[in-house]
Amino acid sequence: MSSILWSSFANEQAIRTVPILFLGGLMSIIGKYTWWPIGIYSIVIGVLVFVFEYPKSAKPYNSQNVSHNTHSRPYQHILANLYSKFGFLYTDYFPRSLFYFILSIPCLLTLSTILPGLFLLISSGLYLIGFLKKEEWYKIEKKEEIYKRINVLQAPERPPPRNFSQIESD
């Protein structure tokens, strides 16, 4: 039986929360609710969460997963190199869980941002479970992509040989 990587679920949950944060913040600003600055806050943390969550973690080598081949997102190595210098603040999931918990509290104050706030709380809880299961963020090493060279066959210059005895019999 394979182990569940809770941090993988939390990463996808947080990435999918970003458009909802943006739309909730936009509705709060357009609707001119009494606490409309929370809409601006929601849009800003949506961008922050996206930039923070974009680099996906590699699967640990000691996990019981069938495939250890983790596919990276396009251009994630740029941010991953930066985040790997933060040390335990980025590789450990407890600070991330606490960070998302704190970020979600203001989103729970207005009607249009309650749903994204709850989604951030769920992401926070999933990261907390990942921390309790001793999961960590691992940088995906960029591999040199090897492309197979495709041999293109040239078109024939002469027609194929024909047997004239078959043509005359028809």
C-alpha beads as a LAMMPS data file, in Angstrom:
LAMMPS data file: protein, C-alpha beads

170 atoms
169 bonds

1 atom types
1 bond types

-500.0 500.0 xlo xhi
-500.0 500.0 ylo yhi
-500.0 500.0 zlo zhi

Masses

1 110.0

Atoms # bond

1 1 1 0.000 0.000 0.000
2 1 1 1.410 3.368 -0.942
3 1 1 1.717 6.288 1.429
4 1 1 -0.269 9.461 0.888
5 1 1 1.702 12.632 0.265
6 1 1 -0.481 15.184 2.035
7 1 1 1.704 18.071 0.954
8 1 1 0.927 17.270 -2.672
9 1 1 -2.791 17.618 -1.959
10 1 1 -2.149 20.849 -0.049
11 1 1 -0.115 22.287 -2.921
12 1 1 -2.853 21.587 -5.453
13 1 1 -5.515 22.922 -3.063
14 1 1 -3.593 26.170 -2.576
15 1 1 -2.952 26.593 -6.325
16 1 1 -6.649 26.083 -7.054
17 1 1 -7.593 28.577 -4.339
18 1 1 -5.836 31.427 -6.160
19 1 1 -8.493 32.119 -8.851
20 1 1 -11.221 31.956 -6.218
21 1 1 -9.274 34.438 -4.069
22 1 1 -8.987 36.738 -7.057
23 1 1 -12.683 36.517 -7.960
24 1 1 -13.815 36.933 -4.351
25 1 1 -11.613 39.990 -3.961
26 1 1 -12.861 41.415 -7.240
27 1 1 -16.490 40.936 -6.185
28 1 1 -15.755 42.623 -2.868
29 1 1 -14.218 45.644 -4.602
30 1 1 -16.889 45.936 -7.290
31 1 1 -19.734 45.388 -4.824
32 1 1 -18.312 48.138 -2.579
33 1 1 -18.926 46.175 0.590
34 1 1 -18.227 47.955 3.853
35 1 1 -14.930 46.112 4.224
36 1 1 -13.913 46.299 0.563
37 1 1 -10.170 46.674 1.397
38 1 1 -10.270 42.977 2.288
39 1 1 -10.968 42.432 -1.414
40 1 1 -7.677 44.139 -2.250
41 1 1 -6.011 42.022 0.432
42 1 1 -7.541 38.905 -1.118
43 1 1 -6.173 39.726 -4.572
44 1 1 -2.703 40.476 -3.182
45 1 1 -2.500 37.255 -1.172
46 1 1 -3.808 35.362 -4.190
47 1 1 -0.760 36.469 -6.149
48 1 1 1.473 35.770 -3.140
49 1 1 0.081 32.259 -2.660
50 1 1 0.495 31.482 -6.359
51 1 1 4.127 32.588 -6.418
52 1 1 4.788 30.745 -3.158
53 1 1 3.092 27.498 -4.231
54 1 1 4.147 27.289 -7.879
55 1 1 7.289 25.178 -7.348
56 1 1 6.054 21.640 -6.815
57 1 1 7.893 19.331 -4.435
58 1 1 9.655 16.207 -5.594
59 1 1 8.562 12.898 -4.167
60 1 1 10.874 11.725 -1.395
61 1 1 13.197 8.876 -2.285
62 1 1 12.109 6.762 0.684
63 1 1 8.391 6.957 -0.083
64 1 1 6.489 3.856 -1.103
65 1 1 5.090 5.465 -4.230
66 1 1 5.282 3.474 -7.408
67 1 1 6.869 6.227 -9.467
68 1 1 9.664 8.448 -8.188
69 1 1 9.575 10.454 -11.369
70 1 1 8.096 13.840 -10.464
71 1 1 7.298 16.148 -13.332
72 1 1 8.031 19.788 -12.640
73 1 1 5.937 22.740 -13.677
74 1 1 7.319 24.934 -16.448
75 1 1 9.970 27.382 -15.227
76 1 1 9.592 26.272 -11.622
77 1 1 13.353 25.814 -11.264
78 1 1 13.793 29.607 -11.171
79 1 1 11.657 30.006 -8.050
80 1 1 12.803 26.677 -6.582
81 1 1 16.428 27.847 -6.577
82 1 1 15.378 30.981 -4.712
83 1 1 13.156 29.171 -2.214
84 1 1 15.721 26.481 -1.454
85 1 1 17.890 29.216 0.078
86 1 1 15.199 29.985 2.684
87 1 1 16.028 26.781 4.523
88 1 1 13.468 25.309 6.899
89 1 1 11.054 28.231 6.393
90 1 1 10.215 26.841 2.977
91 1 1 11.160 23.167 3.164
92 1 1 9.315 22.505 6.431
93 1 1 5.525 22.493 6.231
94 1 1 4.687 23.835 9.691
95 1 1 5.671 27.467 8.913
96 1 1 3.686 27.244 5.685
97 1 1 0.664 25.875 7.539
98 1 1 0.867 28.669 10.102
99 1 1 1.362 31.258 7.332
100 1 1 -1.775 30.147 5.472
101 1 1 -3.780 30.022 8.685
102 1 1 -2.861 33.639 9.451
103 1 1 -3.514 34.715 5.840
104 1 1 -6.980 33.139 5.834
105 1 1 -8.343 34.952 8.919
106 1 1 -9.073 38.331 7.223
107 1 1 -10.687 36.518 4.291
108 1 1 -13.307 35.095 6.659
109 1 1 -14.640 38.579 7.477
110 1 1 -16.516 39.364 4.260
111 1 1 -19.113 37.356 2.412
112 1 1 -17.351 37.337 -0.949
113 1 1 -14.068 36.031 0.467
114 1 1 -15.380 33.424 2.924
115 1 1 -15.059 30.557 0.445
116 1 1 -11.424 31.296 -0.502
117 1 1 -10.669 31.806 3.189
118 1 1 -12.055 28.350 3.943
119 1 1 -10.010 26.886 1.099
120 1 1 -6.870 28.450 2.564
121 1 1 -7.789 26.948 5.938
122 1 1 -8.117 23.540 4.283
123 1 1 -4.691 24.012 2.672
124 1 1 -3.318 24.975 6.055
125 1 1 -4.787 21.838 7.609
126 1 1 -3.395 19.631 4.852
127 1 1 0.062 21.125 5.323
128 1 1 -0.257 20.534 9.067
129 1 1 -1.079 16.868 8.416
130 1 1 1.923 16.717 6.080
131 1 1 4.103 18.183 8.824
132 1 1 2.829 15.649 11.356
133 1 1 3.602 12.847 8.872
134 1 1 7.191 14.197 8.636
135 1 1 6.932 15.317 5.014
136 1 1 9.312 17.927 3.627
137 1 1 9.683 19.949 0.454
138 1 1 12.337 18.599 -1.903
139 1 1 13.658 20.537 -4.840
140 1 1 13.142 18.864 -8.206
141 1 1 16.513 18.652 -9.868
142 1 1 16.398 19.870 -13.437
143 1 1 17.203 17.023 -15.773
144 1 1 18.670 17.379 -19.200
145 1 1 15.931 16.452 -21.602
146 1 1 17.014 13.960 -24.175
147 1 1 15.113 14.199 -27.405
148 1 1 15.044 11.273 -29.768
149 1 1 16.210 12.211 -33.198
150 1 1 13.540 11.412 -35.728
151 1 1 14.853 10.080 -39.004
152 1 1 12.806 11.488 -41.833
153 1 1 12.659 9.225 -44.829
154 1 1 13.235 10.863 -48.167
155 1 1 10.546 10.546 -50.812
156 1 1 11.414 8.030 -53.533
157 1 1 12.890 9.489 -56.692
158 1 1 11.865 6.603 -58.948
159 1 1 8.560 4.782 -59.127
160 1 1 8.481 1.268 -57.692
161 1 1 9.202 -1.579 -60.096
162 1 1 6.147 -3.082 -61.751
163 1 1 5.562 -6.503 -63.098
164 1 1 4.147 -5.963 -66.606
165 1 1 2.770 -9.481 -66.818
166 1 1 0.213 -8.640 -64.091
167 1 1 -0.868 -5.487 -65.909
168 1 1 -1.518 -7.309 -69.230
169 1 1 -3.574 -10.048 -67.565
170 1 1 -6.146 -7.550 -66.212

Bonds

1 1 1 2
2 1 2 3
3 1 3 4
4 1 4 5
5 1 5 6
6 1 6 7
7 1 7 8
8 1 8 9
9 1 9 10
10 1 10 11
11 1 11 12
12 1 12 13
13 1 13 14
14 1 14 15
15 1 15 16
16 1 16 17
17 1 17 18
18 1 18 19
19 1 19 20
20 1 20 21
21 1 21 22
22 1 22 23
23 1 23 24
24 1 24 25
25 1 25 26
26 1 26 27
27 1 27 28
28 1 28 29
29 1 29 30
30 1 30 31
31 1 31 32
32 1 32 33
33 1 33 34
34 1 34 35
35 1 35 36
36 1 36 37
37 1 37 38
38 1 38 39
39 1 39 40
40 1 40 41
41 1 41 42
42 1 42 43
43 1 43 44
44 1 44 45
45 1 45 46
46 1 46 47
47 1 47 48
48 1 48 49
49 1 49 50
50 1 50 51
51 1 51 52
52 1 52 53
53 1 53 54
54 1 54 55
55 1 55 56
56 1 56 57
57 1 57 58
58 1 58 59
59 1 59 60
60 1 60 61
61 1 61 62
62 1 62 63
63 1 63 64
64 1 64 65
65 1 65 66
66 1 66 67
67 1 67 68
68 1 68 69
69 1 69 70
70 1 70 71
71 1 71 72
72 1 72 73
73 1 73 74
74 1 74 75
75 1 75 76
76 1 76 77
77 1 77 78
78 1 78 79
79 1 79 80
80 1 80 81
81 1 81 82
82 1 82 83
83 1 83 84
84 1 84 85
85 1 85 86
86 1 86 87
87 1 87 88
88 1 88 89
89 1 89 90
90 1 90 91
91 1 91 92
92 1 92 93
93 1 93 94
94 1 94 95
95 1 95 96
96 1 96 97
97 1 97 98
98 1 98 99
99 1 99 100
100 1 100 101
101 1 101 102
102 1 102 103
103 1 103 104
104 1 104 105
105 1 105 106
106 1 106 107
107 1 107 108
108 1 108 109
109 1 109 110
110 1 110 111
111 1 111 112
112 1 112 113
113 1 113 114
114 1 114 115
115 1 115 116
116 1 116 117
117 1 117 118
118 1 118 119
119 1 119 120
120 1 120 121
121 1 121 122
122 1 122 123
123 1 123 124
124 1 124 125
125 1 125 126
126 1 126 127
127 1 127 128
128 1 128 129
129 1 129 130
130 1 130 131
131 1 131 132
132 1 132 133
133 1 133 134
134 1 134 135
135 1 135 136
136 1 136 137
137 1 137 138
138 1 138 139
139 1 139 140
140 1 140 141
141 1 141 142
142 1 142 143
143 1 143 144
144 1 144 145
145 1 145 146
146 1 146 147
147 1 147 148
148 1 148 149
149 1 149 150
150 1 150 151
151 1 151 152
152 1 152 153
153 1 153 154
154 1 154 155
155 1 155 156
156 1 156 157
157 1 157 158
158 1 158 159
159 1 159 160
160 1 160 161
161 1 161 162
162 1 162 163
163 1 163 164
164 1 164 165
165 1 165 166
166 1 166 167
167 1 167 168
168 1 168 169
169 1 169 170
